[in-house]
Amino acid sequence: MKIAILSDTHNNWTNFQKALEWIEKEKIQLVLHCGDVTSQEIIDDAKKLFEKAASAEALASQIRFVGGNGDYNLDLPEKMELEIDGKKIAFTHFPKIARELIKSGKFNLVFHGHTHKAWEEKINETRMINPGELAGQFYKPTFATYDTETDKLELKILERL
């Protein structure tokens, strides 16, 4: 299964929508957002766009969110854990929580945001990945895709899509 990993949208609906439209075109079935969406309206719009596209393709698609420091007024979990195609995955906003999840030794992949900088690091047997930021505040807007079957991770630069 292909997964898209996004973070740090900071209410930039234009960039978020462009990413989601590309994700839909690529028939990616799961989107994990690592926090700092910053408004319920953006979450609702993203779900509508993604679910509409998914139902048109009859895909069992989902978009999931965790909360970041900019999401203080939203009811979002601090972290999420899931297993897909035998890969144990966790995602959160904060690097400190990501490192705690890695220390547990339970996960193949841990995704996080917060720093806005795209980054990959291997700690013991766990890949820790930050997909960068969609907002374009400090760096070019980016997100990541991961294929559970091939174990291939790719960084997507929004302006090149």
Backbone as CSV, one residue per row, in Angstrom:
resi,resn,N_x,N_y,N_z,CA_x,CA_y,CA_z,C_x,C_y,C_z
1,MET,0.840,-1.179,0.000,0.000,0.000,0.000,0.887,1.244,0.000
2,LYS,0.462,2.233,-0.738,1.163,3.516,-0.732,0.508,4.442,0.285
3,ILE,1.364,5.143,1.020,0.937,6.069,2.064,1.538,7.440,1.746
4,ALA,0.776,8.493,1.985,1.309,9.853,1.903,1.453,10.383,3.320
5,ILE,2.577,11.035,3.588,2.860,11.590,4.902,3.025,13.094,4.748
6,LEU,2.187,13.845,5.457,2.182,15.302,5.365,2.352,15.885,6.760
7,SER,2.767,17.140,6.825,2.873,17.808,8.117,2.906,19.313,7.930
8,ASP,2.643,19.996,9.012,2.816,21.445,9.113,2.184,22.211,7.956
9,THR,0.873,22.046,7.827,0.097,22.754,6.806,-0.119,24.213,7.194
10,HIS,-0.312,24.479,8.468,-0.499,25.836,8.997,-1.511,26.648,8.176
11,ASN,-2.666,26.041,7.962,-3.793,26.692,7.283,-3.540,27.050,5.823
12,ASN,-2.519,26.512,5.206,-2.268,26.795,3.801,-3.091,25.815,2.958
13,TRP,-4.367,26.169,2.742,-5.280,25.303,2.015,-4.825,25.109,0.576
14,THR,-4.275,26.101,-0.061,-3.843,25.983,-1.458,-2.819,24.852,-1.609
15,ASN,-1.811,24.838,-0.760,-0.786,23.790,-0.838,-1.341,22.427,-0.437
16,PHE,-2.165,22.413,0.612,-2.758,21.158,1.075,-3.634,20.559,-0.030
17,GLN,-4.437,21.384,-0.659,-5.317,20.916,-1.729,-4.503,20.376,-2.912
18,LYS,-3.446,21.068,-3.285,-2.604,20.598,-4.391,-2.008,19.235,-4.065
19,ALA,-1.518,19.071,-2.845,-0.962,17.780,-2.431,-2.032,16.695,-2.464
20,LEU,-3.211,16.978,-1.917,-4.282,15.982,-1.888,-4.765,15.618,-3.288
21,GLU,-4.800,16.578,-4.188,-5.202,16.275,-5.566,-4.182,15.361,-6.245
22,TRP,-2.900,15.592,-6.000,-1.868,14.709,-6.546,-1.986,13.318,-5.926
23,ILE,-2.207,13.272,-4.617,-2.364,12.000,-3.901,-3.540,11.217,-4.469
24,GLU,-4.633,11.902,-4.720,-5.821,11.263,-5.298,-5.520,10.736,-6.699
25,LYS,-4.839,11.532,-7.500,-4.491,11.125,-8.870,-3.609,9.872,-8.856
26,GLU,-2.736,9.774,-7.863,-1.829,8.631,-7.734,-2.491,7.429,-7.049
27,LYS,-3.760,7.592,-6.657,-4.544,6.541,-6.006,-3.909,6.035,-4.694
28,ILE,-3.326,6.960,-3.968,-2.778,6.648,-2.644,-3.942,6.556,-1.679
29,GLN,-3.990,5.474,-0.926,-5.174,5.168,-0.133,-5.137,5.627,1.316
30,LEU,-3.972,6.026,1.807,-3.883,6.443,3.202,-3.021,7.702,3.298
31,VAL,-3.543,8.702,3.978,-2.817,9.936,4.235,-2.671,10.079,5.743
32,LEU,-1.440,10.288,6.176,-1.148,10.529,7.581,-0.643,11.959,7.706
33,HIS,-1.333,12.762,8.506,-0.919,14.154,8.701,-0.318,14.289,10.090
34,CYS,0.938,14.707,10.145,1.710,14.758,11.388,1.564,16.066,12.156
35,GLY,0.428,16.707,12.070,0.127,17.835,12.945,0.409,19.217,12.392
36,ASP,-0.117,20.188,13.106,-0.116,21.608,12.763,-0.913,21.886,11.486
37,VAL,-2.122,21.358,11.491,-3.104,21.720,10.463,-3.601,23.122,10.809
38,THR,-3.914,23.344,12.032,-4.284,24.583,12.739,-5.737,25.016,12.653
39,SER,-6.583,24.344,11.877,-8.004,24.697,11.937,-8.884,23.505,11.570
40,GLN,-10.030,23.459,12.221,-10.995,22.400,11.927,-11.503,22.523,10.499
41,GLU,-11.621,23.733,10.001,-12.102,23.950,8.635,-11.189,23.267,7.610
42,ILE,-9.883,23.369,7.802,-8.928,22.726,6.887,-9.081,21.204,6.971
43,ILE,-9.243,20.675,8.177,-9.448,19.231,8.345,-10.723,18.801,7.624
44,ASP,-11.811,19.530,7.831,-13.089,19.185,7.207,-12.999,19.255,5.687
45,ASP,-12.366,20.305,5.159,-12.214,20.443,3.707,-11.357,19.326,3.131
46,ALA,-10.293,18.971,3.830,-9.411,17.890,3.365,-10.159,16.562,3.340
47,LYS,-10.916,16.283,4.393,-11.683,15.029,4.440,-12.710,14.983,3.316
48,LYS,-13.402,16.090,3.081,-14.397,16.130,2.000,-13.749,15.873,0.656
49,LEU,-12.656,16.555,0.384,-11.961,16.389,-0.893,-11.450,14.971,-1.058
50,PHE,-10.820,14.442,-0.025,-10.230,13.117,-0.108,-11.310,12.038,-0.177
51,GLU,-12.345,12.153,0.634,-13.407,11.147,0.633,-14.211,11.178,-0.660
52,LYS,-14.427,12.347,-1.228,-15.132,12.456,-2.506,-14.343,11.751,-3.604
53,ALA,-13.051,12.006,-3.650,-12.196,11.361,-4.650,-12.159,9.854,-4.422
54,ALA,-12.083,9.445,-3.168,-12.017,8.022,-2.854,-13.302,7.301,-3.248
55,SER,-14.439,7.910,-2.969,-15.700,7.252,-3.309,-15.884,7.168,-4.823
56,ALA,-15.379,8.140,-5.549,-15.470,8.102,-7.010,-14.651,6.945,-7.573
57,GLU,-13.575,6.592,-6.889,-12.713,5.498,-7.331,-13.037,4.189,-6.618
58,ALA,-13.982,4.221,-5.696,-14.365,3.056,-4.892,-13.173,2.507,-4.108
59,LEU,-12.346,3.405,-3.594,-11.207,3.010,-2.776,-11.586,3.083,-1.302
60,ALA,-10.976,2.247,-0.527,-11.152,2.328,0.920,-10.089,3.279,1.449
61,SER,-10.269,4.563,1.222,-9.247,5.552,1.546,-9.531,6.239,2.871
62,GLN,-8.444,6.697,3.481,-8.578,7.358,4.770,-7.569,8.491,4.873
63,ILE,-7.910,9.465,5.680,-6.979,10.515,6.061,-7.037,10.622,7.575
64,ARG,-5.860,10.602,8.202,-5.789,10.621,9.664,-4.888,11.761,10.117
65,PHE,-5.251,12.344,11.240,-4.545,13.506,11.762,-4.124,13.268,13.207
66,VAL,-2.954,13.786,13.568,-2.560,13.926,14.968,-2.363,15.414,15.222
67,GLY,-2.387,15.792,16.473,-2.295,17.202,16.824,-0.876,17.677,17.032
68,GLY,-0.656,18.948,16.706,0.624,19.599,16.942,0.456,20.801,17.844
69,ASN,1.516,21.544,18.051,1.455,22.705,18.933,0.565,23.809,18.376
70,GLY,0.325,23.831,17.073,-0.580,24.808,16.477,-2.024,24.354,16.440
71,ASP,-2.288,23.162,16.944,-3.634,22.570,16.927,-4.256,22.564,18.315
72,TYR,-3.912,23.546,19.139,-4.331,23.560,20.545,-5.841,23.591,20.722
73,ASN,-6.572,24.072,19.744,-8.030,24.153,19.876,-8.742,22.984,19.191
74,LEU,-7.987,21.991,18.727,-8.573,20.848,18.021,-8.478,19.591,18.875
75,ASP,-9.464,18.730,18.730,-9.488,17.481,19.484,-8.821,16.386,18.659
76,LEU,-7.486,16.376,18.690,-6.707,15.406,17.920,-5.787,14.643,18.867
77,PRO,-5.548,13.364,18.590,-4.640,12.601,19.452,-3.195,13.075,19.286
78,GLU,-2.395,12.812,20.293,-0.986,13.192,20.278,-0.160,12.284,19.360
79,LYS,-0.613,11.044,19.221,0.090,10.073,18.385,-0.889,9.010,17.927
80,MET,-0.522,8.297,16.875,-1.310,7.169,16.392,-0.363,6.041,16.024
81,GLU,-0.851,4.826,16.208,-0.097,3.634,15.849,-0.967,2.779,14.946
82,LEU,-0.356,2.176,13.918,-1.090,1.271,13.041,-0.146,0.260,12.428
83,GLU,-0.716,-0.781,11.875,0.065,-1.793,11.169,-0.526,-1.959,9.784
84,ILE,0.354,-1.862,8.784,-0.072,-1.976,7.388,0.905,-2.893,6.681
85,ASP,0.380,-3.930,6.063,1.208,-4.879,5.310,2.402,-5.358,6.127
86,GLY,2.177,-5.611,7.404,3.238,-6.115,8.273,4.200,-5.055,8.784
87,LYS,4.017,-3.813,8.386,4.866,-2.713,8.867,4.182,-2.038,10.047
88,LYS,4.903,-1.926,11.140,4.378,-1.226,12.311,4.800,0.231,12.213
89,ILE,3.786,1.093,12.223,3.983,2.516,11.961,3.381,3.335,13.102
90,ALA,4.085,4.398,13.475,3.539,5.369,14.421,3.779,6.752,13.833
91,PHE,2.885,7.686,14.167,3.123,9.065,13.757,2.642,10.025,14.817
92,THR,3.342,11.146,14.893,3.122,12.171,15.898,3.612,13.493,15.321
93,HIS,3.433,14.558,16.045,3.962,15.836,15.575,5.376,16.076,16.096
94,PHE,5.611,15.694,17.321,6.808,16.130,18.025,7.971,15.136,17.927
95,PRO,9.173,15.630,17.621,10.346,14.755,17.543,10.625,14.017,18.856
96,LYS,10.389,14.672,19.989,10.641,14.014,21.283,9.750,12.781,21.446
97,ILE,8.482,12.906,21.088,7.570,11.750,21.178,7.974,10.698,20.165
98,ALA,8.406,11.131,18.971,8.869,10.181,17.952,10.025,9.343,18.499
99,ARG,10.963,9.983,19.168,12.108,9.261,19.729,11.674,8.303,20.839
100,GLU,10.690,8.694,21.629,10.155,7.790,22.656,9.509,6.564,22.007
101,LEU,8.771,6.783,20.920,8.162,5.661,20.200,9.230,4.729,19.643
102,ILE,10.309,5.291,19.136,11.406,4.483,18.604,12.058,3.671,19.711
103,LYS,12.250,4.268,20.877,12.865,3.563,22.014,12.076,2.328,22.416
104,SER,10.774,2.311,22.142,9.952,1.154,22.501,10.359,-0.081,21.704
105,GLY,10.995,0.123,20.545,11.415,-0.992,19.710,10.286,-1.669,18.957
106,LYS,9.087,-1.098,18.978,7.913,-1.725,18.370,7.699,-1.364,16.911
107,PHE,8.370,-0.335,16.394,7.982,0.220,15.099,9.068,0.097,14.031
108,ASN,8.603,-0.131,12.805,9.489,-0.094,11.645,9.700,1.342,11.174
109,LEU,8.631,2.143,11.281,8.660,3.526,10.818,7.975,4.424,11.837
110,VAL,8.573,5.591,12.059,7.955,6.612,12.903,8.054,7.926,12.131
111,PHE,6.904,8.549,11.911,6.824,9.819,11.200,6.544,10.934,12.202
112,HIS,7.129,12.110,11.947,6.853,13.267,12.791,7.010,14.542,11.972
113,GLY,6.582,15.656,12.554,6.709,16.962,11.924,7.447,17.919,12.837
114,HIS,6.911,19.115,12.986,7.314,20.156,13.923,8.509,20.992,13.469
115,THR,9.578,20.387,12.985,10.776,21.153,12.625,10.669,21.783,11.239
116,HIS,9.695,21.339,10.448,9.450,21.818,9.086,10.514,21.357,8.096
117,LYS,11.523,20.662,8.547,12.633,20.251,7.690,12.507,18.773,7.341
118,ALA,12.463,18.485,6.042,12.412,17.090,5.598,13.688,16.384,6.051
119,TRP,13.490,15.189,6.611,14.625,14.498,7.216,14.325,13.021,7.340
120,GLU,15.340,12.191,7.149,15.229,10.758,7.439,16.447,10.337,8.232
121,GLU,16.189,9.511,9.243,17.260,9.007,10.090,16.908,7.582,10.487
122,LYS,17.899,6.723,10.538,17.659,5.359,11.006,18.230,5.242,12.414
123,ILE,17.366,4.844,13.332,17.763,4.652,14.723,17.492,3.194,15.061
124,ASN,18.560,2.458,15.304,18.474,1.010,15.467,17.812,0.433,14.216
125,GLU,16.679,-0.204,14.341,16.004,-0.797,13.178,14.816,0.039,12.696
126,THR,14.662,1.234,13.236,13.497,2.075,12.931,13.903,3.263,12.060
127,ARG,13.113,3.495,11.018,13.299,4.689,10.200,12.451,5.809,10.782
128,MET,13.079,6.937,11.098,12.370,8.118,11.585,12.358,9.132,10.437
129,ILE,11.159,9.585,10.095,10.991,10.409,8.901,10.173,11.653,9.214
130,ASN,10.686,12.793,8.775,9.939,14.047,8.796,9.691,14.416,7.337
131,PRO,8.422,14.548,6.916,8.123,14.835,5.515,8.309,16.302,5.118
132,GLY,8.749,17.126,6.041,8.885,18.559,5.759,7.582,19.283,6.039
133,GLU,7.413,20.411,5.416,6.240,21.248,5.669,5.467,21.511,4.384
134,LEU,4.153,21.549,4.506,3.321,21.950,3.370,3.109,23.456,3.328
135,ALA,3.286,24.121,4.448,2.982,25.548,4.521,3.920,26.409,3.679
136,GLY,5.160,25.991,3.522,6.123,26.812,2.804,6.601,28.004,3.620
137,GLN,6.607,27.864,4.931,7.011,28.977,5.800,8.530,29.160,5.855
138,PHE,9.252,28.042,5.994,10.703,28.110,6.162,11.457,27.424,5.018
139,TYR,10.824,26.428,4.434,11.426,25.643,3.353,10.397,25.479,2.238
140,LYS,10.842,24.963,1.113,9.899,24.655,0.031,8.875,23.648,0.550
141,PRO,7.608,23.774,0.135,6.589,22.819,0.567,6.894,21.412,0.043
142,THR,6.896,20.461,0.980,7.163,19.065,0.649,6.238,18.145,1.429
143,PHE,6.173,16.913,0.975,5.556,15.814,1.710,6.246,14.544,1.249
144,ALA,5.905,13.417,1.855,6.564,12.162,1.512,5.542,11.114,1.124
145,THR,6.004,10.130,0.358,5.203,8.939,0.096,6.043,7.735,0.498
146,TYR,5.340,6.711,0.934,6.003,5.474,1.347,5.196,4.306,0.815
147,ASP,5.883,3.343,0.216,5.261,2.129,-0.311,5.626,0.972,0.607
148,THR,4.624,0.395,1.267,4.881,-0.686,2.223,5.399,-1.946,1.541
149,GLU,5.052,-2.139,0.277,5.487,-3.349,-0.429,6.953,-3.274,-0.851
150,THR,7.383,-2.124,-1.312,8.757,-1.980,-1.807,9.698,-1.353,-0.782
151,ASP,9.147,-0.830,0.318,9.904,-0.129,1.358,10.544,1.140,0.802
152,LYS,9.946,1.702,-0.244,10.501,2.892,-0.901,9.856,4.158,-0.341
153,LEU,10.725,5.075,0.093,10.312,6.370,0.596,10.728,7.424,-0.426
154,GLU,9.815,8.357,-0.740,10.133,9.429,-1.680,9.692,10.761,-1.104
155,LEU,10.535,11.776,-1.283,10.182,13.135,-0.919,9.592,13.810,-2.145
156,LYS,8.450,14.419,-1.993,7.776,15.122,-3.081,7.871,16.632,-2.842
157,ILE,8.400,17.347,-3.812,8.479,18.795,-3.738,7.257,19.341,-4.467
158,LEU,6.410,20.044,-3.752,5.094,20.445,-4.253,5.171,21.190,-5.576
159,GLU,6.112,22.091,-5.741,6.179,22.886,-6.968,6.565,22.049,-8.193
160,ARG,7.048,20.826,-7.978,7.445,19.970,-9.095,6.357,18.976,-9.494
161,LEU,5.235,19.016,-8.814,4.152,18.059,-9.139,3.293,18.582,-10.264
